[in-house]
Amino acid sequence: MAQYITSETRYFDQILSTTYDYYRATLVDNIFKMNALFYKMYKGGQIAYQDGGASLIFPIMYGKNDTVAWYEDDEDIDVQVQEGIGAAKMKWCQLAGSISFTRKQRRMNSGRHQIINLISAKLKQAEMSMHEKMNDAFYEAGAYNESQTSKQICGLEALVAETPDSYDVGGIDTSVQTFWQNKVRGNANTAFTWIDDSDAPSLATGPVAMRELYTWCSKGTGGPPNFGFAGIYGYLSYEAYMSTRQIYRDPEMAKMGFDNIKFRNMTLFYDEATKSENITNAETQADHALMFFLNTDFLHLKVDSQTDFVRTDFQRPVNQDSEAALILWMGNMCTSKRSKHGVLADHNDTNVT
């Protein structure tokens, strides 16, 4: 006689493992797809893998190569060893979620299709929850150097700060190393204007500030910002300003579900989770403009090569009629040239040009 309980358990375990292994790429894709920048970094090959180590090392450039010069014929060429290359050191950050089943759930979903449906629902639940944690951390300070107690990855509050001196990202003192300051465009705690319908209209201050910040971030080598994030209020305000002008969008990103609008060579997105050190999420949705101007060539997400949303084996506690497996991720985010990013804010911030 067939041993239904044993065969059901093995059958369940086999489908569970193969379903997760098959679904893993989709899980990773969907987690990053819900944030335009993470999606671009993931699809564009800007996620680097590091094989362990006590710290995450991000090379940075802070000086020029002075050996570069014009020469003629057999004239000597300077071969002096150059400085100007340093490193930002970051701590590892870990994210985990679990998938668990009780024996009752196993028995109630014993057919192949029922098992797959149950596993898919559990994976989708974990996927959505892990995405929410990643996206929330994206706008917070997080572990921006090795001494921070935060468990979250470094986010824009520190990387592209309204007060850059407050965050020694990667352990670099920005009050001394001024090259390590991001750009800031504040407005003396006065709301930017976007449309002036008066009889004698003046130039709206919001678009002017955007142009200035874009130019400041474009200084030096490395190009201008190419990715921008705004709160709902800032995004809609700029879109309203552009309503009487020619509007361009990035069709590829729009196709992936990311609503956007072009500003010069930068694609601007809105995210309802947007916030900063001084402007709350509620304010970015109601009446405060907040925009981050980013250059993705100088943003990097490093991940442990063995911990990129991997699944552990299922374990059964000795005192519970259930079993669980973990989904694990380990890494952090940093920049290699902080001056190529900027923030625009309806706040009393000191401009950094």
N, C-alpha and C positions, 0 to 999 in steps of 0.2 A: 504494500500500500504506500502511496506517495506521502512523503512527509511535508505537508502543506506549509507548516510554519517555517521550517528550515528553508524550503525552496523559495518561499515568499520573501524571506529575509535576504537570501542571496540575490534573488531577482531584483529586489528593491535596491540593494547596495550597488549592483552592477549598473542599473539604469541611472541611479543617482550620480555615480562617478562619471559615467560617460556623458550624461546630460550636462554636468557642470563643466567638464573638459571642453565639450563642444561649445558651450555658452560663454566661456571665459572671455574670448575675444570680443563678443558682443557686449558683455558686461563692462569691460574696460572702455570700449568705444562709446557706450552710452553714458558712462560716468563723465567722461571728458567732453562729450558732445553737448552737454547741457551748459557748458561755459565756453564762449567763443574763443577765448585766449587759450585755455587748456586744450581745446579741440585743435586749434591751429598748431600749437606746440607739438601735440601728439602726432598729428598727421604730417606735419612738416619736418619731422625728424629732429626736433629741438629738445627731446627728452633724452638725456644721457644716462647711461647705466654705470654705476660704480660698484666694484666688487668688494663690499665691506669697508673696513677702515674705521678708525676712531672718530673721524670727522669727515664732513663733506668739504671738498676743496673746490673753490670756484676761482680760476685765474682771472685777474683784472689787469687793465692797462692804465697806468697813471702818468706816463711820460713818453716822449718821442724817441726815435732812434736817430741820434745825432750823426751817425756815420753816413746817412743818405746825403749825397752831394753830387753835383755835376763834375765830370772829369774829362780829361783829354789824353788820348794816346796811352803812354805808359806811366802816367802820373800816379803817385801813390794813392791807394784807397784806404780809408780809415777802417781798421779792423778791431778797434778797441771794444772790449766787452761792454754791452749796454745794460743800464738799469731800466726801470720803468715798467717792469712786470712784477706784480705782486699776487696776493691771493686773499680771498675772503674765506673765512672758515665758518661753517655752519654745523649745527647739531643734527643728528638724525631725528626725524619725526615719524611716528608710527600711527597708522589708522587700522582699525579692526572692526569687523562685523561678524556675526555668527549666523549659521543656518542650523536650526534644530528641529527634531521630530520626536514626537512621543510614539510609543508603540501603538496607541489607539489610532493615531493618524496614519500609521503604516497600514493597519488592518482595514481602516475605512477607505484607503486608497490603494488597494492591492492589485488592481488591473493595470496594464501597461500605460494606457492613456491617462488613467487617474493619477498614477505615479508621476508621469511627466508634467501633468497640470499642476500638481502640488509642488513639485520641485521648481517649476517655472515661476509660480506665484511667490515662493520663498526667495528665489534669486532676484526677482523684480523688486521685492520689498527691500532687500539688502542693498541692491543697486541704487534705488532712489534715496535711501537713507545715507549711503556713503557719498553720493553726489552732493546732497544738501550740506554735509559736514565739510566737504572740500570747497564748495562754493562760498560758504560762510567764512571759512578761514582765508579765502582769497582776498577779502576786504579788511581783515584784521591785522594786527601787528605780528602775532605769532612768535616763533622762535627765530628772531632775526640775528642772533649771534649765539655762541656756545654757552654763554652764561645765563641765558633766559630759562625761566622755569616753565614757560608755556609749552604744551605738548603739540600745538598746532604748527603747521608749516608757516614760513614767513609769508606775509601778505602785503598788500599795497599800502596799508596804513603806515608800515615801516619803510618798505622799498621806495615808495613815492609819497613821502610824508609832507604834510602842510608845514611842519617844522622839522626840516631835515636834521638839524643838530640834535634833536631828541632821540635819534635812533642811529647808533653806531653799527650799522648793518655789516655783518661779517667780521665784527670786531675792529673796524676801522673808525677812528675818531674823526668825525666830520668837522668838528670845530677847528682841528689842526689841518687835516687833509681836506681842504675845501673842494678839491676836484671830485670828492665823493658825495657831493650834495646834488639832489635832484632839483629840477626847476619848479618854481611856485609862482602862481599868479592869483593874488587875492584881490579883494575889492573893498578894503577898509570897512568890513562888516556891513556893506551896503549891497542890496540886491542888484545884480546885473540887469540891464534892460535889454529886451530882444526886439520889440516892435514899438515904434513911437507914432501914434496916430494924431498927434497934436497938429495945430495949424502951421507950426514952424518946426517940423521934425528934425531931431538931431540924430547923429549916428548911434545906433544901438551899441551899448558898451559890451554886451556879451560876445558878439562876433569879433569885435576888436580885440578883446582879451584872448579869445581863442587864437587869433592870428599871431598875437605877440608870443603866447606860450609855445605855439608850433615853431615859431622862428627861434626862440631861445633853445628849444630841444634839438633843433637842427644844427646848432653851432658845432664846428669841428667835424672830424671824420666820422663816418658811420651812418650818415643819412638822417632824414627826418622821422618823426613818429609815423607808424603805419597802422597802429591799432589804438582805438580809444574806447573808453567805457564811461557812460554817463548814467546818473540816476534818471528816473522817469521824468521828473520836472525839467532837468537840463536838456534831456534828449528832445522832449516835446517842444521846449522853448526854441531850440535851434531849428527844429523842423518847421515851426511856425514862421521863424525868420526867413527860412528858405522857401516858403510856400509860394512866393511871388517870383521865384527865381528857378533856374534849371536845377533839378534835383537828380543826383547820380547815386546809384547804389551798387554794391558788390553783388552781382548775380549769383556767384558761386556760394557765398556765405548765406545769401537769402535762400538758396535752394536747400541748404542744410537746416533751415528753420531759424536762422539768426537775422532778425529784422535789423537793418542798418541804413546809414546815410553817409555819403562821402563828404569829407572836409579836406580839401586839397588832396594830398596823396594818402590820407588817413581814412580808414573805415571806422566809423563811430557806431557803437552798439549801446543799447540800454540794458541795464540789469536791475531788477527790482531789489536786489540785495545790496546795491551800492551804498557805501557809507565811508566815513573817514574818522580820524581822531576827533575832529571838532564838529562834524555835521552828522547827525543821526540818520538812520535809514528812513525814518518817518519824514524827516525834513527833505531828504532827496526826492521823496515821492510827492511832497506837497508844495514847497515854495523855495527850496534852496538848490541852486545849480552846483553840481559837483561833477567834474570830468577828470579822468585820468588819460594822459597822452603817453603811449608806450611805443618803444621800438623793440620789436620781438627778436631782433638780431642780438640783443643784449639782455634778454631774459632767459633763464635756464632752469629747467626742472630736472633734478638728478634723483634717480631711483636706484635702490639696491637691486642688483641684478637677480637676486634670488627671492625678492619680496615684492613683486609687482602684481598685486591682487591674486596672490596664490592661495590655494585652499589646503588646509591641513586635513589629516585623516579624521574621520568621525570617531569620537570617543564617547563611551557610555559611563556616566557617574555610577558609583556603586550603590548610591542611595536614591536613584531616580529611574523611572521607567521612560527614559528618553536618551537621545544621543545628539551630539552637536559637533559641527566643524567650524573652523574660523576662516574668514577671508582677510588676508593681511596685505598691507602696503607699507613701505618705508622709503622716505626720501625727504627732500626739502627744495624750496625754490630760492633763487638768488639772482642777482644781476651782475654783469661783468663791467658795466659802465653806467653808473647811476645817473650821471648828468644827461643821459639821452632820454630820460623820462620826466614827465611833469604833471602837476595837478593844478586845476583851476577850481576855485572855491568861493562861494558867497560867504566869506568869513574875513575876519580881521587878521589876515596873514601877511607877513613880510615877504615881499617879492624877492625871489632868487632868480636872477637873469643869467 
